[in-house]
């Protein structure tokens, strides 16, 4: 059974290099070559469809939510930011708190 997955990709990662390596949840990797035009790819290891969501620049992380609504960090592939799995719980909390403060700032 094939799954459909979604991943965020930093635009800078695909504009600054001719080759970009995308990682699937299963551990498989896919090399994407310039010019980047794909909207989805298939993992050669698990055959999941991976839909690609390119985000402007290099935001580091995307803020998402767990099933209970609690905010959480989502990875952006190709980002130069520290990988989420290497952040401490305190560092993750600091990033989320910074975002909360930014949202509350008057415009």
C-alpha positions in Angstrom: 0.0 0.0 0.0 1.4 3.4 -1.0 1.1 6.3 1.3 1.0 10.0 0.4 3.4 12.1 2.4 4.1 15.8 2.4 7.4 17.6 3.0 8.5 21.2 3.2 11.6 22.2 1.2 13.6 25.4 1.7 13.6 27.3 -1.6 17.2 28.3 -1.0 18.2 24.7 -1.0 17.0 24.1 -4.5 18.1 27.4 -6.0 21.6 27.3 -4.5 22.6 23.9 -5.7 22.2 21.7 -8.8 21.5 18.6 -6.8 19.2 18.3 -3.8 18.8 15.1 -1.7 15.4 14.6 -0.3 14.8 12.2 2.6 11.7 10.0 3.0 10.3 9.0 6.3 11.4 5.4 5.6 15.0 6.5 5.3 15.1 6.4 1.6 16.7 9.2 -0.3 15.9 10.8 -3.7 18.2 13.1 -5.6 16.5 15.9 -7.3 18.3 17.8 -10.1 18.1 21.4 -11.3 15.9 22.8 -12.7 13.6 21.9 -9.9 10.1 21.4 -11.4 8.6 18.4 -9.5 5.5 18.8 -7.5 5.6 15.2 -6.2 8.0 12.3 -6.4 7.9 8.6 -5.5 10.3 7.1 -3.0 12.3 4.3 -4.6 12.5 2.4 -1.3 8.9 2.4 0.0 7.1 3.7 -3.1 5.3 6.4 -1.1 4.2 9.5 -3.0 5.9 12.5 -1.6 4.2 15.9 -2.3 6.7 18.7 -2.3 5.8 22.0 -0.7 8.5 24.7 -1.4 8.7 27.5 1.2 10.3 30.8 0.4 13.9 31.3 1.5 15.1 29.2 4.4 12.7 29.5 7.3 14.4 26.8 9.3 11.2 25.2 10.6 7.4 25.3 10.0 5.0 25.5 13.0 2.4 22.8 13.0 0.2 21.2 15.5 -0.1 17.8 17.1 -3.5 16.1 17.2 -4.4 17.7 20.5 -3.6 21.2 19.0 -0.3 21.6 20.9 2.2 23.5 18.6 5.1 21.6 17.3 8.1 22.2 14.9 8.1 20.6 11.5 11.3 20.1 9.5 12.1 22.0 6.4 14.3 19.9 4.2 17.4 21.6 2.9 17.4 24.2 5.7 20.6 25.3 7.2 19.0 25.4 10.6 19.9 22.8 13.2 17.8 19.6 12.5 14.9 19.3 14.9 16.1 15.9 16.2 19.3 17.6 17.5 17.5 20.4 19.3 16.9 20.1 23.1 13.4 20.3 24.4 14.3 23.8 25.8 15.5 25.0 22.4 12.3 23.7 20.7 10.3 25.5 23.4 12.3 28.7 22.9 11.6 28.7 19.2 7.8 28.1 19.7 7.7 30.9 22.3 9.4 33.3 20.0 6.8 32.6 17.3 4.0 33.1 19.8 5.5 36.5 20.8 5.8 37.5 17.1 2.1 36.6 16.5 1.0 38.8 19.4 3.0 41.8 18.3 0.9 44.6 17.0 1.3 45.2 13.3 
